[in-house]
Amino acid sequence: MGLRGDLILTEVNCGDKNCPFHGILSLRGQVFEGTVASAKAKNTVIVVREYFHYISKYRRYERRRSRIPAHCPPCLTVKEGDRVRIVECRPISKTVHFVVVEKLKGE
């Protein structure tokens, strides 16, 4: 999956150097989808990703969730409750290693 070719450019030029559309931020690694749980920090959102983990002793699955801080460029308007796609990038800060690249439709 070549992410550079798959990105849909937005009309608004944000001027953010950490924007994958208008800046110099390169994308590599993991791609996740999740729900925005918090958008209180400036240009940062917390994405909750729910998944199943198999427990071999009981031969059953358990639900788990992870909260991932991600950079949200100013050219994307994302609020709490939105479904988004995040992609791994170089470390932007001490805790932020992902960036929002797309707001998913239909949710």
N, C-alpha and C positions, 0 to 999 in steps of 0.2 A: 504494500500500500504506500504509494508515493504521496506523502501528505502535502507537499508543496503544490502539486498539481490538483489536489482535491479541494483545496481551500477556496471558499467563495469570498472574493474581495468585497468589502463594504464600501459604500459611497463616501462615508465620512472619513476624512484623513485625520487620525488622532494625534500624530506626531510623537507617539510613545516609542522609545527605543526598544522596549520589551514587548512590542506588538509583533505577532508572527505575520501580520498582513502589511503593516507600514514601517516596521522597524527592522532590526537585524537579528532578531531572536530565531535561532535554528531549532527545529523540532526533531526529536529522535526518541525511540523507546516505546513505552507503553501507551496505550490509548484506552481510556475509560469513559463510561457514561454514568451519570448520576444526577441527583437532585440538589439544587442549591439550598443549603440549610441556613446560611447566614451571608448577608452582603453588607455588613456594617462597616468593615474596614475599607479604607480608600484603595481602589483598584485591586482588591482581593476578595475572593468568595471562598466559603467552605462548602465543599461538595461531599455529600453523603453517598457512598456506594454500598449497596446491599448485595450480598452473595451467599452461596451455600458452601459449607465445608463438610466433607465426609468424615465421619467418625467410624473407623474400621471395627472397633470393639463392639459397637452396637449396630453396625451395618445400617446406619441412618445418617441423614444430613442434619446439620444445625444451621440456623441463620446467623450470619455475622454481618457487621457493618464497619466501614472505615470512614473516617472524616479526613478529607484531603484538602489542604489549603491550595488554592490555585490563583494565579494572576488573571485578572479580567481587564483586558484593554479598554480604554475609554470609547472606542468605536463600537463596542458591543453593549447593548442595554440588557442587563440581566438582573432579575430580582429574585427574591426568595420564592421557592416552589417551582422554578423553571427547571426543565430537563436540559442538561448541557453535555457536550463532549469535551473532555480535557485530554491533553497530550503532554507527555513528559518533555522537559527541556533542561537546559543547564540550570544550576541553582540561581534563583533570582534574589533570594534572601536566605536567612537561616532555616526557615521552614518551608518556603515556597519553591517547589520543583516542577510544577505543572502550570499550564496556561490554558484558558478557555479558548477554543477555536470555533465553536458552533453552538448555537441555541437550537435544540431539536424541535421540530414542528409537531403539532398535534397534541401538545401537553401543556 
